[in-house]
Amino acid sequence: MVTTASSKRTRQRPRFRLVLATGAAATALVTAGAVAPQAQAQPQDRPVARSQARAAAADDGKQVLTVAVSQSIDSLSPFLAQRLVSTSIHRLAYDYLTNYDVKDGHTVPGLATAWEPSPDKLTWTYTIRDDSKWSDGKQATAEDAAWTFNKMMTDENAATANGSFTSNFKKVTAPDPKTLVIELKKPQATMTALDVPIVPKHVWEKVDDFSKFNNDKQFPIVGNGPFIITDFRVDQYLKLKPNKDFWRGAPKFDELVFKYYKDGDAAVAALQKGEVSFVQGLTPAQADALKSAENIKVNDAPGRRFFALATNPGAQSKDGKKFGNGHKALLDPAVRKALFHATDRATIVDKVFQGHAVEGEGYIPPRFESYFWKPEASQKIAYDPARAAQLLDQAGYKKNADGKRLDKDGKPLGFRILCHATDPNDKAIGKYLQEWWGELGIGLKVECLDNVSDPWLAGDYDLAFDGWSVNPDPDFVLSIHTCAALPATPKDTGATDNFICDKQFDDLYAKQAVEYDAAKRADLVKQMQSRLYDTGYMNILAYPNAVEAYRTDHIKSITTMPEAAGNIYGQDGYWSWWSAEPAAAESASDSGSSAGVAIGIGAVVVLAAALGLFVAMRRRSTAEDRE
């Protein structure tokens, strides 16, 4: 293992940020998310911080790694959960058939040690390892995997979170404990990237209603991952202990705790006092303050998320029924594109993210180079207020004598945008949009709510701040924009992100799903992004960096993903917390297949790459939550 030295689905958008502005926008912006005085690193505070750091790790002799998180857990059921914190925990508690390599994200063995398709690629045979045990002592077998997939295929509630992976499965069997056979209806490109936690059949076959079972009543929870969930309190904490029998080797900390903080400054203060070991989602101001703090290292690296504006394209269900009260003007592509022409992404990156992000373009972040797409110059919806005004004029949305745009009914044109009350990014960008769109004569009400899920599910919104973390295989984040992801009826909860249903997009999705040639599939994925861009339903504003920090007197070394310059929190795997080595350890030891990497106190080398919206019942998540 390499010790740390100077030198971020699915699926996490940095949440707490200081907003700075100059010029006309400065007076309109708030400084939400600024570091509180107690969070500043003052020399006189350092002896106390060191003392508390030692106490936090050694009160009962255990080495405890405490991670501050800014979101609550939606469900501990792998069949329901979609928030990043929840899916990250499931990666720790359950093994998947395959995993992603920590260096570059290529597929590596997980519960399956090998896999082989038939010549027509309609039958896939997986060899299940014989050295994986459930934490209650029973052997993990192919039957557990077959049962997991069959349950998802036969119970729509069990398919809530990850049903897109099994919708093309024809038959799944386990002819013996070490052999899993999956028969497909047609070829499927995600067969080495099935991001589905495998659960123990002997535990889960006792569950009656998968729509209501949250897996949070009996501890410890039986799993076969590197950690075992031992305790949970809603909006407080979740605790895990090492799985001593994990086939790759046991984690080195005695306990891993995810502790919930609604306020980012409180989390930073807890880090400085030694009450937590790690904090993610730092504001630029918080990161700058922590860079000079003793025993703290800051990681600022390209992440796997995008930050976007989503418009309501007219909420609808699969049965064709319309619902919600989204503004009808947004059904007009000219209006959507006018709004985006009046949105300055460069200013958002510079003033809100303060350079800790890359300007948004396509749907897939540049970190995933083979799938990254950007519009041609003639296609790009660039910041051009004059063009925005021209589009509105041509579409019949004229200004009145007071400079207000009028809709087709002669009423002042104005929209609502859903904003997360705890997210300074949303609030700050909302202020900018009010200014920019106001110059067009359009009003904007920024509705900042603790719970944006209810109005979103009901279709009662016009626009919203959106975001997802993207996995190495992009199938899932593409699937949430298909017609198949819509809710069955207005009363149901679908897998859709924001009710998009476009035949051309669907046709391309179907083609990429069956394309095994990597280059041809990547081209289809880029065509999908192009189509999504042209519809104007979404505007990707930025790819935020992962900005996070940890205490070096708690953690001696830890793995980022990718190794060269990547994130610690919210990885495509369990590498960070599994590899983390306590600072108190007398000597470093081998971490298995993934090595610790160097993370800088100041700036890290940032490659030419960069990094969910709300909770849809147990499946949906806030804009920074989704995997």
HELIX and SHEET records of a PDB file:
HELIX    1   1 GLY A   23  ALA A   28  5                                   6    
HELIX    2   2 PRO A   37  ALA A   39  5                                   3    
HELIX    3   3 PRO A   43  ASP A   45  5                                   3    
HELIX    4   4 ARG A   46  ALA A   58  1                                  13    
HELIX    5   5 LEU A   84  ALA A   93  1                                  10    
HELIX    6   6 ALA A  142  THR A  154  1                                  13    
HELIX    7   7 GLY A  163  PHE A  165  5                                   3    
HELIX    8   8 LYS A  201  TRP A  204  1                                   4    
HELIX    9   9 GLY A  264  LYS A  273  1                                  10    
HELIX   10  10 PRO A  284  LYS A  291  1                                   8    
HELIX   11  11 LYS A  328  LEU A  331  5                                   4    
HELIX   12  12 PRO A  333  HIS A  341  1                                   9    
HELIX   13  13 ARG A  345  THR A  347  1                                   3    
HELIX   14  14 ILE A  348  VAL A  352  3                                   5    
HELIX   15  15 PRO A  385  GLN A  394  1                                  10    
HELIX   16  16 PRO A  424  GLY A  438  1                                  15    
HELIX   17  17 SER A  453  LEU A  457  1                                   5    
HELIX   18  18 ASP A  475  SER A  479  1                                   5    
HELIX   19  19 CYS A  483  ALA A  485  5                                   3    
HELIX   20  20 LYS A  503  ALA A  513  1                                  11    
HELIX   21  21 ALA A  518  THR A  535  1                                  18    
HELIX   22  22 TRP A  575  SER A  579  1                                   5    
SHEET    1   A 7 PHE A 227  ARG A 233  0                                        
SHEET    2   A 7 TYR A 237  PRO A 242 -1                                        
SHEET    3   A 7 GLU A 255  TYR A 260 -1                                        
SHEET    4   A 7 VAL A  64  VAL A  69  1                                        
SHEET    5   A 7 PHE A 278  VAL A 279  1                                        
SHEET    6   A 7 MET A 538  ARG A 551 -1                                        
SHEET    7   A 7 ILE A 296  PRO A 302 -1                                        
SHEET    1   B10 PHE A 227  ARG A 233  0                                        
SHEET    2   B10 TYR A 237  PRO A 242 -1                                        
SHEET    3   B10 GLU A 255  TYR A 260 -1                                        
SHEET    4   B10 VAL A  64  VAL A  69  1                                        
SHEET    5   B10 PHE A 278  VAL A 279  1                                        
SHEET    6   B10 MET A 538  ARG A 551 -1                                        
SHEET    7   B10 ARG A 305  THR A 311 -1                                        
SHEET    8   B10 LEU A 463  SER A 469 -1                                        
SHEET    9   B10 GLY A 414  HIS A 420  1                                        
SHEET   10   B10 GLY A 443  LEU A 449  1                                        
SHEET    1   C 7 PHE A 227  ARG A 233  0                                        
SHEET    2   C 7 TYR A 237  PRO A 242 -1                                        
SHEET    3   C 7 GLU A 255  TYR A 260 -1                                        
SHEET    4   C 7 VAL A  64  VAL A  69  1                                        
SHEET    5   C 7 PHE A 278  VAL A 279  1                                        
SHEET    6   C 7 MET A 538  ARG A 551 -1                                        
SHEET    7   C 7 ALA A 357  GLU A 359 -1                                        
SHEET    1   D 2 THR A  98  TYR A 100  0                                        
SHEET    2   D 2 THR A 107  PRO A 109 -1                                        
SHEET    1   E 4 ALA A 112  PRO A 117  0                                        
SHEET    2   E 4 THR A 123  ILE A 128 -1                                        
SHEET    3   E 4 THR A 179  LEU A 184 -1                                        
SHEET    4   E 4 PHE A 169  ASP A 176 -1                                        
SHEET    1   F 2 ILE A 555  SER A 557  0                                        
SHEET    2   F 2 GLU A 581  PRO A 582 -1                                        
SHEET    1   G 2 LEU A 613  PHE A 614  0                                        
SHEET    2   G 2 SER A 621  ALA A 623 -1                                        
END                                                                             
